[in-house]
Amino acid sequence: MNSGQECKKELNFIWDEREVTDGSKTTKLPTDNLDRGKYAEFLTKFLESKNEQEGYVLNINAEWGAGKTHFLRNWHETLKDAYPSIYIDAWAQDYSDDPLLAVISTIIATLQFDKSGYDSARKSLYESMPGLIKAVAPAVAKGIVWKVSGIRVDDVTEAAEQADSHDSKDDFELKKLTAETAGKVTSALVEDHQEKSQSIQSFKIHLLSLIKDYKYQNKIHQNKPTYIFIDELDRCRPSFSIELLETVKHLFDLKGVIFVIATDTGQLQHAIRAVYGNDFSGEQYLGRFFNRSVTLKSPHLRDHVANLPQYQDLAKSIDQKPGCFWPYNINTELALPELLAGFFENYDLPLRNVEKILDQLLAISLSVTTNKCADLILMTAMCCWYHTESSFYRRMQAKKFRDDFKNYNAGDLLEKNNLDTRHIMRTKFSISFNDNMDNVRFTGVERRIRERYKTLPVHNVLLIRLRQLDNQLDEENIIHTLHGSGRELDAKTFIEASVIEPLHREELLTIDEYFDLVELATIMD
């Protein structure tokens, strides 16, 4: 083909928010706040150097929720006007009994063009598909034995097993398997193997011809590689995932075709062992398919939380109810993600559970009426306890903390080693108040209270709040001291006042109401 008509197109790896359409489905891709476009740009330059090879397979590995789909979709959208680029959602094809057919149909649908002069390549490809599908079908050999000999392989196997179990092999005679029949079967199987190889090669030739015509039609240089992105493989049925790899591997050696396959490798290895047994090495198995593997680093959890749709819904709910949540006027762009990420990191929650808890917090926030006030710190802690420390959560729910906490005062809270971690989960981050106690920040560095005692560990906040809700604090005396003669406040007064003064009112949720809301929210698992 004449490559002189090539239309050079600039690739933009700065990924702003965009909508992508796949058939009748439209998906919104948020802005790339993790700056992963630079990784796609780097990999594109690397993979272009592999264009002359007989195929190349790159694995993109990342845990669930780390942004594999966002990365692959944006990468595909960036390339599709300058390269032949096909995006395949394996999860959406999981209903199919034939993974290879699902992949091929997506490839053909993507490489469509209008001019009828190029239909011959597509027609030839269609004609070669039955041969390819037959070639990779595992049951074909059994069918050949049946056709040639009239004997079903499964029947022979079952009969042989029964003979073994009775230790009477002499009683089992395969009368139909004469030397002549066995020779016919062998000859047919050899012939079938040759036909399979020819069918696979024929399909590859026609597919490359279609790609070549597509490049010419779209003014893409013939030396440009073709990208085939396969996403969501780890979400599929184990049998579907394995069969997809085992069948699509026949296309992995197509010259100038680059496969990019996204997986949560750890989860996919579990699926492989579910099929082949616990002693089977999933790592070695997957290594047979991939030339190289790239692991997407998990984002900073605060940034990840702030970019999740579940968090954005939660922040909107909180912003729409000013005065209903403490800390008041919390910055939902910075301070609230810091708070949530602090808890999620503290309890080592997987990203799947992070999204679940955000949805549960949203449900709770929507249920808090405007004449009530809830503590965001306690709400978050209780949801985390529910998922990570169920026995501790149930102990708290039964109010067994009363005797444990009643002897602690704010002075004790200055000495973090005095806290009995058997009774309250230690957190490794702190809250800082400004002069007016109307703005807060959270930090991952737990430090002693200084600067007029404006910073304290979050687990101390929880302890004070629980004592307050259980009427174990003399609120009137604390508030009176805070607004007294203007003298310098001692540590005890400042700490307790910083936490309880904003919620020193009748509208404060009771401890039972907190637990009721958590119980309601966690029915959504």
N, C-alpha and C positions, 0 to 999 in steps of 0.2 A: 504494500500500500504506500501511497505517496505521503510521506510524513512532512512535506513542506508546508502543508496547511495547518500545522500545529498552532494551536491558540494557547499561548502561555498565560497561566492564571496564577496570581499571587495567593499564597496560602496564608491565612490569618489564624494564628494559634492563640490569639487573645480571645478567650471565650466569654462573651457577654451572654446575658439571658436570651434564650431563643426558644421558639416552638418548632418541633419537628413532627412531621406527619408520616405515619406508616399505615397505608391503606386508609381506613376510616378512623383510625386512632390518632389523636394529636396529643403530644407530650410536651410539657414545658421543662426545659433544661435550665436550671438556675445558673447564675454567673459563676465562673470558675474562681472562687475566692481562694482556693488552695493552690492556684498558679500551676496547675498540672499541664496546661497547654505546652509548657516548655519541655516536658517529658515526651509528649507526642511529637513535637518538632524534632527533638533529638533522635527519637526512634525512627522517624520517617527518613531522616538522612542516612541513618545506619542501614535500614532495610532496603533503601534504594540501591545500595551497593551490592545487595544480594540478588538483584534482578536477573543476572545471568545464570544463577544457579538453577538446578532442577528442583525448584520449590524451596520454601522456607516456612517453618512453623514457629511462631513466637507465642509463648504463654504469658499472660498477664495475671499474676496471682495477687489476691488481696482478700482479707476476711470479709464476711458478710457485712454490708453496710458501709464499707470503706470507700465506695464510690466507683466501682468497676464499670457499672453501666453508664454513669455520667461521663466517665473517661472515654469509653469506647464509642458512645453515641456522638460525642463532640468530635472525636478524632475522625470518625467516619464522615460526619457532616463537613468537616474541614477539607477532606480529601476528595469527596465525591464529584466535584466539578473539574478536578484536575487529573484524576485517576479513575479507572474503573474501580468502584468501591461498593461492596455488598455487605449489608449488616443483617445478621441472622439471629433472631431471638429464639434460642433453643427451647426455653421455657414455654413460649407461645406455641411451639410445635410439638410439645410433649404428648399431645393426644394421639399423634400419628403412630401407627405400627411400623412405619418404615422411615427411620431417621434420614437415610440417604435421599429418599425421594423428597422429603421436606426441605433438605438443604438445596438440592438441585432445582426444585421449583422456585425457591427464593432467588437463586442465582439467575435463572432465566427471566424471571419477572423483573429483576433489576436491570438486566442488560437488554431491555427492549428499546427499539428505536422504530421510527415510523416508516422510513422509505422501504417500499416493497422490494427494491432491488437487492436487499440484503437478507431477504427471508430464507434463502436457500441454506444459509448457515444454521439458522434456527430449526428449519425443517430437518436437516441432517442430524442435528443434535437430538431432536425428539425421536427420530427413528432409531437412534443408537441407545436410547435410555432403557428399553426393556432388556436388552442384552446385558447392560451394566447391572441392573437390579437383579437379574437372574444370576449373574456372575458372583455377586457377593452374598446371595441368600444362603444361609447355612443348611437349609433342608434340601438343596438341589441334589446332592449326591445320593440321598436316600431315595429320591424320586427316580433317579436313573436306575438304581438297583431294581426297584419295583417294575419299571418299564421293561427292562431287559430280561429279568428272571421270573417276574411274577411273585417275588417274595418280598415282604415288608421287612426292612431292617429291624424295626422295633419288635416285630413278632419273633424274629430269630433271636434277638437279644434276650427277650423275656423267656423264651423256651430254654435257652442255654442256661439262664440263671436258675430256672426251676430244676433243670437236670443236675446242676451243681449242688443244689440244696438237698437233693435226694441221693447224691453220690452215685448217680446211675447214668453216667455219660453214654454208656453203651446203649441205653434205652432211647437216647435222643439221636435220631438219624435225620440229617438234612438231605433227604433223598433228592430234592430238586437242585441242590447245589452240586451238580455233576462237574466234572473237569471242564466240559464244554461250556456250561453255564457260567462257571467262575471265570473262564477266559473271556466270555462276552462282557461280563460285568467289568473286568479289568480294562478291557479295550474301550468300553463306553466311558469309564471314568477318566481315562487318559485323554480321550477325544474331547470330553466335556471340559477338562482342565484347559486344554488348548483353546477351546472356544471361549472360555471365560477370559483368558488372557487377551485374546483378540477383541472381545467385546469391550473390555476395560480400555484397551489402547485406542479402539475406534472412538469411544466416547470422549476420551481426552483430546484426541485430534479435533473432533468437531467442537468441543468446548473452547479450545484455543482459537479455532477459526471464528467462532462467535465473538470472542473477546477482541480479536484482531479487527473484525468488522465494526464492533462497537467503538473502538478507539478511532478508527478512521471517520466514522460518522460524527463523532463528538470532537474531532480535531485534537486528539490526544496522541502524543508521540508514541510510536510503537515500542520504544525502549522503556516506557513507564511501566512499573509493576502493577499488577492487579491485587487489590486487597480484599480479603474475605474475613470479616469479623464475626466470630461466633461467641455469643454472650449467654450468660445465665445457665451454663452447663451444669453447675453444681446444684441448681434448684430442681433439676429434672429427676424423673424416676431413675434409680441406679441402673436398671437394665437399659433404659433409653440412652443415658449418658455414655455407657460403655459401648453400646451398639453404634452410636453415632461416631465415636472415635474410631472404632474398628472398621467401619465402612467408609467414612470420609478419608481415612488414611490413604486410600487408593488414589486420591487426588492430590496428596501432599507433594508429589514429585513433579507437578506441572511447572514447566519453566516459566519464570516471570510471575508466578502466582504466590502471594504471601498470605498465609493464614495467621490470624491473630485470635487466639482462643483465651477467653477470660474464665478463670476458675477461682474458687476458694479451695485451694489444693488440699488443705487439711480435711474439709468436709467431703471433697470428692474421693479422697483416699478411704474415708469411712464407707462411702457408697461402694467402692470397689471391693473392699473386704466383705461387705454384706453379700456380695455376689460370689466371690471366690474363696471366702473363708478368712478368719482372723489372722492366720499365719502368712497370708499372701502379702507381698510387698507392693503396696499401692504406689510408693514413690518410684520404684524401679519400673513399674508398669507404665506410669505416666511419662517417665523419662524416655521411653521408646518413641513417643510421638513428637516431642518438642525439641527443636534445635537449641533454643535458649529460653530461660524463664526470667521475667522481670517482676519483682515484688513492689507493688505500690505501698509506700510507707503510709501507715495510718496517720491521719491529720492530727494536729493538736486538738484535743477533745473539746476545748472551749470553742474553737473555730468550727469544728464539726457540728456541735450542738446548735450553734447560732445559725447554721445554714440548713438545718433540717426543717422540712415543712411542718412537722409536729411541733417544733419549738416556736416557729413563727406564729402558729395558731395560738399557742399558749401565751406568748408575749402580747398578742393582740387582745386576748381575753383579759389579761391583767391591766393593760393600758386603758381599757374601756371601763374599768371599775376603780377609779382613783379613790384611795382611802379605805379600800376593802382588803388590802394585802400589806403586810409588814415584811420587810422594811418598806416604808412609804416612799413613793416616787423613785423606786429602784430603776436604774437605767437598764432597760431591757435589751439594749444593744451590747452592753459590756458587763455590768455587774451581775445581772441575772444568769447569763451563760457561765460566768465564773463560778457562781454559787452552785449551779447544777453540775458543771464539770467537776468541781471539787468533790461533790458527793459521789459521782459516778466513778471517778478515779479512786476515791477512798475505798469503795466497796468492790473495786475491780470488776465492774459490770461489763459484759460484752455489748457490742454495739446494738445487737438485736434487742437486748433488754433496755438499753438506753431509750430507744424509740418507743418501746412499750410503756415505760414509766412516764415519758413526756406526754403520751396520749392519756395516761391515767391522771396526771396532774392537770391536763386540760379539762378533763371531765370534772375534776374536783373544783377547779376555778369557775367553771360554768355553773356549778351548783351552789356556790357561795352567793347568797343574796346581798343586795346593796346595804342592808341594815346590819350586816355582820362584818367581822374582821378576822382574817386568818393569817397565820404566820407561815410565810413561804418556806422558811428554813425547817420548821417542824414538819410541814406537809411533805417536803422532799425527803427528809430523814425517815419518816414513817413509811413512805413508799419503798425506799431502799431497804429498810429493815424487813418489810414484808417479803421481799424477793431474796434477800441474802441471809437474813438471820431470823428465820420464822419463829424459833423458840423464844428468842429475845423479844420479838414483836408480840407474841402471845402473852409473855410475862408482863410487858408494858400494858397491854390491853386489859389484863386482869388487875391492873393498878398495884402490882406487887413492888413497884418502885417506891412506894410511900416510905416504908421503913428504911430502905436503902439510902434515900436521898435526904431525909428530913434533917440529918445532922450536919449537912454541908451548908456553909454560908459563903458569901462572895469572897471573903478572905481566903478560904480554903481553895477557891477556884484559881487564885493566883499561882498556887503551887500545883502544877499539872500532875505531878507524881502522886498527889494525894487522891486522885480520882481512881475509883475501883473500876477497871475496864471490864470486869465481869458483868457489871450492871448497866453500863452505858457505852455504846460503841465509840471508840476514840476516832476523832476526825483529825486529819493532818493539814487543815487549812484554817485561816482565821478571818475574822470580820473586823473592819476598821470603820469607826464613826468619825464624821467631821465635827467641827466645833458645835454645831447646832443639832447634832444627832439626827439630821434629816437626809443624809446622803451616806451611802456605804460603798465599800469596795471589799473584795475578797482576795486573799493571797494564798498561794500554796505553801508559803513559808511560815510555819508556826513559830512564833517568837513571844518572848515575855512581854507583858503589857508595859508600855512606856508612853512617853508623850502625854502625860496626864491620863494614862490608862484608857487610851482610845482604841486599843486593839486587843481582842481576846479570841481564844480558840473557839471555833464554832460549837464544839461539844459542850463548852461551858454555857453558851447561849441556850442550847437544848435543855441542859440541866435546870437553868434558871426558869425557862418557860414551863417546864413540867412541874416544877415546884409552885410556880405561880398558878397554873391551872388547877392544881390540887390544894390551893389555899394554904400553902406552907410558907408564904412570904408576907411580911407586914408591909403591904404596899403603901398604906397611908403614911407610915413613918418614913419610908424611903423617899416618897415624893415630897413630903414636907421638908426633909433634910436637903433635898436637891434644890428647892426653891427657898431655902432659909436665908441666913444672914449674908450670903455671898462669900462665905469662907471657902477655902480650898477643899474640894471634896476628897474623901478618902477612897481607896480602891473599891471597897465594898459598895459604897453608895453609888459610885459612878457606873460600875459594871451592872449592878442590878437596875439602876434607873435607866441606863441606855437600852436595856431590853424591855423592861416592863412599862415604862412611862407611856410609850406610844399606844400600848394596848390596855391602858388603865381605864377601862370603860365597860359598860354593861353589854355592849355588842360583841364582846370577845367570844369566839367559839369555845365551847366547853371541850374537855378532853374526850368525852363520849362522842361529841359531834365530829371531832377529827377522825376517830376510829370508824364511825359510821360511814363517813365519806370515803375513807380509804377502802373499806370493805366493799362499798358499792363500785368504786372505780376499778378494783382488781378483779371484778367478775369478767372484765375484758382481758383475757389472757393472750 
